Amino acid sequence: IQLPRSKNPEPVGFTVAVTDGPSDTVWVGDDQSLIHVDARDGAILSSVPTTSGTVDSISVDPSGHYLYVSLGNPTISGQAVDAAVLELDARTGRTLVETPARSVVTESAGAGALTAVPGGVWTSFRTGMAGQTVLLRQSDLAMIGLPSSDMNVPFSDSVFEWMMTASTT
């Protein structure tokens, strides 16, 4: 399939994100677009523009109901932030919820890598010299807290913390 031409006069890269979708479909994220494709014949089922920011990572939950999108440099509630995560209906591409302008995700140093799981999505992102991985709850994208046994670790608001990188697999 041919992806729509970038609206950005100076695209920051050539990254294309792909994830499987419901019912023999795939979602493709490129620049400021999400494209829903029929995997059997390559037909474009729909194209969903992002309102701001560029698509960095996408992931559909195992049930096939929710598409999660990590955006770099979006605007939320009129405020420019480094990153955001969206939860969309995986069948229609309709946005259900986005991270608020003030959250652990928007205070990162850039968009994160996503892994959707039942009940939410893991996101790994840079915070400067360190990386963090947190779990965001399906339905409101609020960070799910740590068990009390993990509260004594540095940066207790993260599940994992790594220096110089972040990764979700």
BALOBA-1460 file (C-alpha; in Angstrom, 3 decimals):
// residues 169
<rec num="1" residu="i" x="0.000" y="0.000" z="0.000"/>
<rec num="2" residu="q" x="1.087" y="3.549" z="-0.532"/>
<rec num="3" residu="l" x="1.092" y="5.674" z="2.615"/>
<rec num="4" residu="p" x="-0.204" y="9.246" z="2.474"/>
<rec num="5" residu="r" x="2.474" y="11.874" z="1.868"/>
<rec num="6" residu="s" x="3.792" y="13.499" z="5.040"/>
<rec num="7" residu="k" x="2.346" y="16.908" z="5.905"/>
<rec num="8" residu="n" x="5.589" y="17.753" z="7.679"/>
<rec num="9" residu="p" x="7.969" y="19.654" z="5.339"/>
<rec num="10" residu="e" x="10.927" y="18.189" z="7.259"/>
<rec num="11" residu="p" x="9.944" y="14.727" z="8.520"/>
<rec num="12" residu="v" x="11.986" y="13.652" z="11.541"/>
<rec num="13" residu="g" x="12.382" y="10.097" z="10.318"/>
<rec num="14" residu="f" x="10.973" y="7.306" z="8.263"/>
<rec num="15" residu="t" x="9.589" y="5.205" z="11.079"/>
<rec num="16" residu="v" x="6.458" y="3.242" z="10.296"/>
<rec num="17" residu="a" x="4.717" y="1.414" z="13.148"/>
<rec num="18" residu="v" x="2.640" y="-1.704" z="12.387"/>
<rec num="19" residu="t" x="0.460" y="-3.872" z="14.634"/>
<rec num="20" residu="d" x="-2.136" y="-6.552" z="13.999"/>
<rec num="21" residu="g" x="-5.732" y="-5.453" z="14.354"/>
<rec num="22" residu="p" x="-9.085" y="-7.183" z="14.721"/>
<rec num="23" residu="s" x="-10.486" y="-9.563" z="12.080"/>
<rec num="24" residu="d" x="-7.526" y="-10.008" z="9.710"/>
<rec num="25" residu="t" x="-6.561" y="-6.356" z="9.656"/>
<rec num="26" residu="v" x="-3.457" y="-4.369" z="10.534"/>
<rec num="27" residu="w" x="-2.983" y="-0.812" z="11.757"/>
<rec num="28" residu="v" x="-0.145" y="1.244" z="10.310"/>
<rec num="29" residu="g" x="1.072" y="4.403" z="12.008"/>
<rec num="30" residu="d" x="3.071" y="6.850" z="9.918"/>
<rec num="31" residu="d" x="3.845" y="10.499" z="10.659"/>
<rec num="32" residu="q" x="0.447" y="11.993" z="11.595"/>
<rec num="33" residu="s" x="-1.792" y="9.202" z="10.299"/>
<rec num="34" residu="l" x="-3.182" y="5.866" z="11.413"/>
<rec num="35" residu="i" x="-4.207" y="3.643" z="8.513"/>
<rec num="36" residu="h" x="-6.418" y="0.570" z="8.970"/>
<rec num="37" residu="v" x="-5.646" y="-2.049" z="6.308"/>
<rec num="38" residu="d" x="-7.352" y="-5.309" z="5.316"/>
<rec num="39" residu="a" x="-4.506" y="-7.849" z="5.525"/>
<rec num="40" residu="r" x="-6.108" y="-10.145" z="2.942"/>
<rec num="41" residu="d" x="-6.141" y="-7.742" z="0.012"/>
<rec num="42" residu="g" x="-4.349" y="-4.561" z="1.158"/>
<rec num="43" residu="a" x="-7.476" y="-2.415" z="0.943"/>
<rec num="44" residu="i" x="-7.393" y="0.696" z="3.115"/>
<rec num="45" residu="l" x="-10.404" y="0.467" z="5.422"/>
<rec num="46" residu="s" x="-9.920" y="3.872" z="7.038"/>
<rec num="47" residu="s" x="-7.383" y="6.587" z="7.641"/>
<rec num="48" residu="v" x="-7.382" y="8.450" z="10.945"/>
<rec num="49" residu="p" x="-5.324" y="11.649" z="11.247"/>
<rec num="50" residu="t" x="-3.807" y="12.516" z="14.615"/>
<rec num="51" residu="t" x="-4.888" y="15.921" z="15.882"/>
<rec num="52" residu="s" x="-1.280" y="16.766" z="16.789"/>
<rec num="53" residu="g" x="2.046" y="15.036" z="17.270"/>
<rec num="54" residu="t" x="3.598" y="12.204" z="15.295"/>
<rec num="55" residu="v" x="2.941" y="8.471" z="15.662"/>
<rec num="56" residu="d" x="5.869" y="6.676" z="17.281"/>
<rec num="57" residu="s" x="4.498" y="3.301" z="18.442"/>
<rec num="58" residu="i" x="1.184" y="1.421" z="18.205"/>
<rec num="59" residu="s" x="-0.187" y="-1.747" z="19.786"/>
<rec num="60" residu="v" x="-3.557" y="-3.538" z="19.858"/>
<rec num="61" residu="d" x="-4.631" y="-5.386" z="23.011"/>
<rec num="62" residu="p" x="-5.076" y="-9.188" z="22.836"/>
<rec num="63" residu="s" x="-8.893" y="-8.898" z="22.665"/>
<rec num="64" residu="g" x="-8.598" y="-6.744" z="19.533"/>
<rec num="65" residu="h" x="-10.797" y="-4.024" z="21.052"/>
<rec num="66" residu="y" x="-8.268" y="-1.283" z="21.866"/>
<rec num="67" residu="l" x="-5.582" y="0.372" z="19.749"/>
<rec num="68" residu="y" x="-2.953" y="2.270" z="21.733"/>
<rec num="69" residu="v" x="-0.903" y="5.013" z="20.086"/>
<rec num="70" residu="s" x="2.219" y="6.732" z="21.405"/>
<rec num="71" residu="l" x="2.640" y="10.273" z="20.054"/>
<rec num="72" residu="g" x="5.706" y="12.478" z="20.060"/>
<rec num="73" residu="n" x="5.383" y="16.249" z="20.569"/>
<rec num="74" residu="p" x="1.581" y="16.542" z="20.699"/>
<rec num="75" residu="t" x="-0.552" y="19.330" z="22.116"/>
<rec num="76" residu="i" x="-2.970" y="18.366" z="24.902"/>
<rec num="77" residu="s" x="-5.540" y="20.833" z="26.205"/>
<rec num="78" residu="g" x="-3.617" y="23.646" z="24.503"/>
<rec num="79" residu="q" x="-0.318" y="22.655" z="26.133"/>
<rec num="80" residu="a" x="2.670" y="21.377" z="24.126"/>
<rec num="81" residu="v" x="4.095" y="18.205" z="25.730"/>
<rec num="82" residu="d" x="6.870" y="15.768" z="24.842"/>
<rec num="83" residu="a" x="4.629" y="12.704" z="24.518"/>
<rec num="84" residu="a" x="1.144" y="11.284" z="24.964"/>
<rec num="85" residu="v" x="-0.663" y="7.953" z="24.733"/>
<rec num="86" residu="l" x="-4.074" y="7.546" z="23.098"/>
<rec num="87" residu="e" x="-6.564" y="4.716" z="23.468"/>
<rec num="88" residu="l" x="-8.734" y="4.185" z="20.391"/>
<rec num="89" residu="d" x="-11.428" y="1.749" z="19.332"/>
<rec num="90" residu="a" x="-9.444" y="-0.796" z="17.273"/>
<rec num="91" residu="r" x="-12.324" y="-1.336" z="14.848"/>
<rec num="92" residu="t" x="-13.169" y="2.287" z="14.052"/>
<rec num="93" residu="g" x="-10.122" y="4.327" z="15.107"/>
<rec num="94" residu="r" x="-12.299" y="6.593" z="17.258"/>
<rec num="95" residu="t" x="-10.338" y="8.125" z="20.146"/>
<rec num="96" residu="l" x="-11.653" y="6.955" z="23.513"/>
<rec num="97" residu="v" x="-9.191" y="8.619" z="25.907"/>
<rec num="98" residu="e" x="-5.775" y="10.302" z="25.978"/>
<rec num="99" residu="t" x="-3.266" y="10.882" z="28.727"/>
<rec num="100" residu="p" x="-3.838" y="14.227" z="30.466"/>
<rec num="101" residu="a" x="-1.477" y="17.161" z="29.910"/>
<rec num="102" residu="r" x="0.199" y="16.413" z="33.273"/>
<rec num="103" residu="s" x="1.136" y="12.739" z="33.615"/>
<rec num="104" residu="v" x="4.211" y="10.545" z="33.888"/>
<rec num="105" residu="v" x="3.958" y="10.004" z="30.104"/>
<rec num="106" residu="t" x="3.771" y="13.680" z="29.118"/>
<rec num="107" residu="e" x="6.699" y="14.530" z="31.391"/>
<rec num="108" residu="s" x="8.964" y="12.068" z="29.560"/>
<rec num="109" residu="a" x="11.736" y="13.018" z="27.146"/>
<rec num="110" residu="g" x="9.832" y="11.686" z="24.150"/>
<rec num="111" residu="a" x="7.296" y="9.166" z="22.895"/>
<rec num="112" residu="g" x="7.450" y="5.644" z="24.256"/>
<rec num="113" residu="a" x="7.342" y="2.081" z="22.957"/>
<rec num="114" residu="l" x="4.024" y="0.324" z="23.625"/>
<rec num="115" residu="t" x="2.947" y="-3.220" z="24.460"/>
<rec num="116" residu="a" x="-0.815" y="-3.684" z="24.935"/>
<rec num="117" residu="v" x="-1.967" y="-6.329" z="27.413"/>
<rec num="118" residu="p" x="-5.353" y="-7.302" z="28.858"/>
<rec num="119" residu="g" x="-6.549" y="-4.320" z="30.874"/>
<rec num="120" residu="g" x="-4.073" y="-1.721" z="29.620"/>
<rec num="121" residu="v" x="-0.798" y="-0.897" z="27.944"/>
<rec num="122" residu="w" x="2.851" y="-0.904" z="29.016"/>
<rec num="123" residu="t" x="4.857" y="2.081" z="27.829"/>
<rec num="124" residu="s" x="8.628" y="2.495" z="28.003"/>
<rec num="125" residu="f" x="10.118" y="5.936" z="27.527"/>
<rec num="126" residu="r" x="13.182" y="8.066" z="28.177"/>
<rec num="127" residu="t" x="13.159" y="10.534" z="31.052"/>
<rec num="128" residu="g" x="16.481" y="12.112" z="30.157"/>
<rec num="129" residu="m" x="19.423" y="9.856" z="31.066"/>
<rec num="130" residu="a" x="17.124" y="7.146" z="32.475"/>
<rec num="131" residu="g" x="14.279" y="5.105" z="31.064"/>
<rec num="132" residu="q" x="11.048" y="4.054" z="32.727"/>
<rec num="133" residu="t" x="8.413" y="1.451" z="32.025"/>
<rec num="134" residu="v" x="4.917" y="1.915" z="33.440"/>
<rec num="135" residu="l" x="1.534" y="0.249" z="33.050"/>
<rec num="136" residu="l" x="-1.406" y="2.458" z="32.026"/>
<rec num="137" residu="r" x="-4.924" y="1.236" z="32.806"/>
<rec num="138" residu="q" x="-7.423" y="0.633" z="30.007"/>
<rec num="139" residu="s" x="-10.323" y="3.112" z="30.146"/>
<rec num="140" residu="d" x="-8.536" y="6.148" z="31.621"/>
<rec num="141" residu="l" x="-4.788" y="5.633" z="30.950"/>
<rec num="142" residu="a" x="-4.001" y="6.293" z="34.604"/>
<rec num="143" residu="m" x="-0.772" y="4.748" z="35.815"/>
<rec num="144" residu="i" x="-1.364" y="1.549" z="37.779"/>
<rec num="145" residu="g" x="0.494" y="1.743" z="41.073"/>
<rec num="146" residu="l" x="3.143" y="-0.614" z="42.360"/>
<rec num="147" residu="p" x="2.614" y="-3.310" z="44.968"/>
<rec num="148" residu="s" x="3.573" y="-2.012" z="48.423"/>
<rec num="149" residu="s" x="6.659" y="-4.296" z="48.411"/>
<rec num="150" residu="d" x="8.113" y="-2.244" z="45.530"/>
<rec num="151" residu="m" x="7.585" y="1.157" z="47.132"/>
<rec num="152" residu="n" x="11.142" y="1.391" z="48.537"/>
<rec num="153" residu="v" x="12.863" y="1.277" z="45.142"/>
<rec num="154" residu="p" x="14.186" y="4.518" z="43.592"/>
<rec num="155" residu="f" x="11.575" y="6.304" z="41.485"/>
<rec num="156" residu="s" x="8.769" y="4.357" z="43.120"/>
<rec num="157" residu="d" x="6.307" y="5.567" z="40.482"/>
<rec num="158" residu="s" x="7.843" y="3.224" z="37.898"/>
<rec num="159" residu="v" x="7.765" y="-0.523" z="37.527"/>
<rec num="160" residu="f" x="11.182" y="-0.607" z="35.877"/>
<rec num="161" residu="e" x="13.936" y="1.973" z="35.685"/>
<rec num="162" residu="w" x="16.961" y="1.692" z="33.416"/>
<rec num="163" residu="m" x="19.839" y="4.028" z="32.792"/>
<rec num="164" residu="m" x="20.375" y="5.288" z="29.248"/>
<rec num="165" residu="t" x="17.484" y="3.352" z="27.690"/>
<rec num="166" residu="a" x="13.937" y="2.065" z="27.962"/>
<rec num="167" residu="s" x="12.394" y="-1.014" z="26.405"/>
<rec num="168" residu="t" x="9.086" y="-2.853" z="26.302"/>
<rec num="169" residu="t" x="8.815" y="-6.350" z="24.849"/>
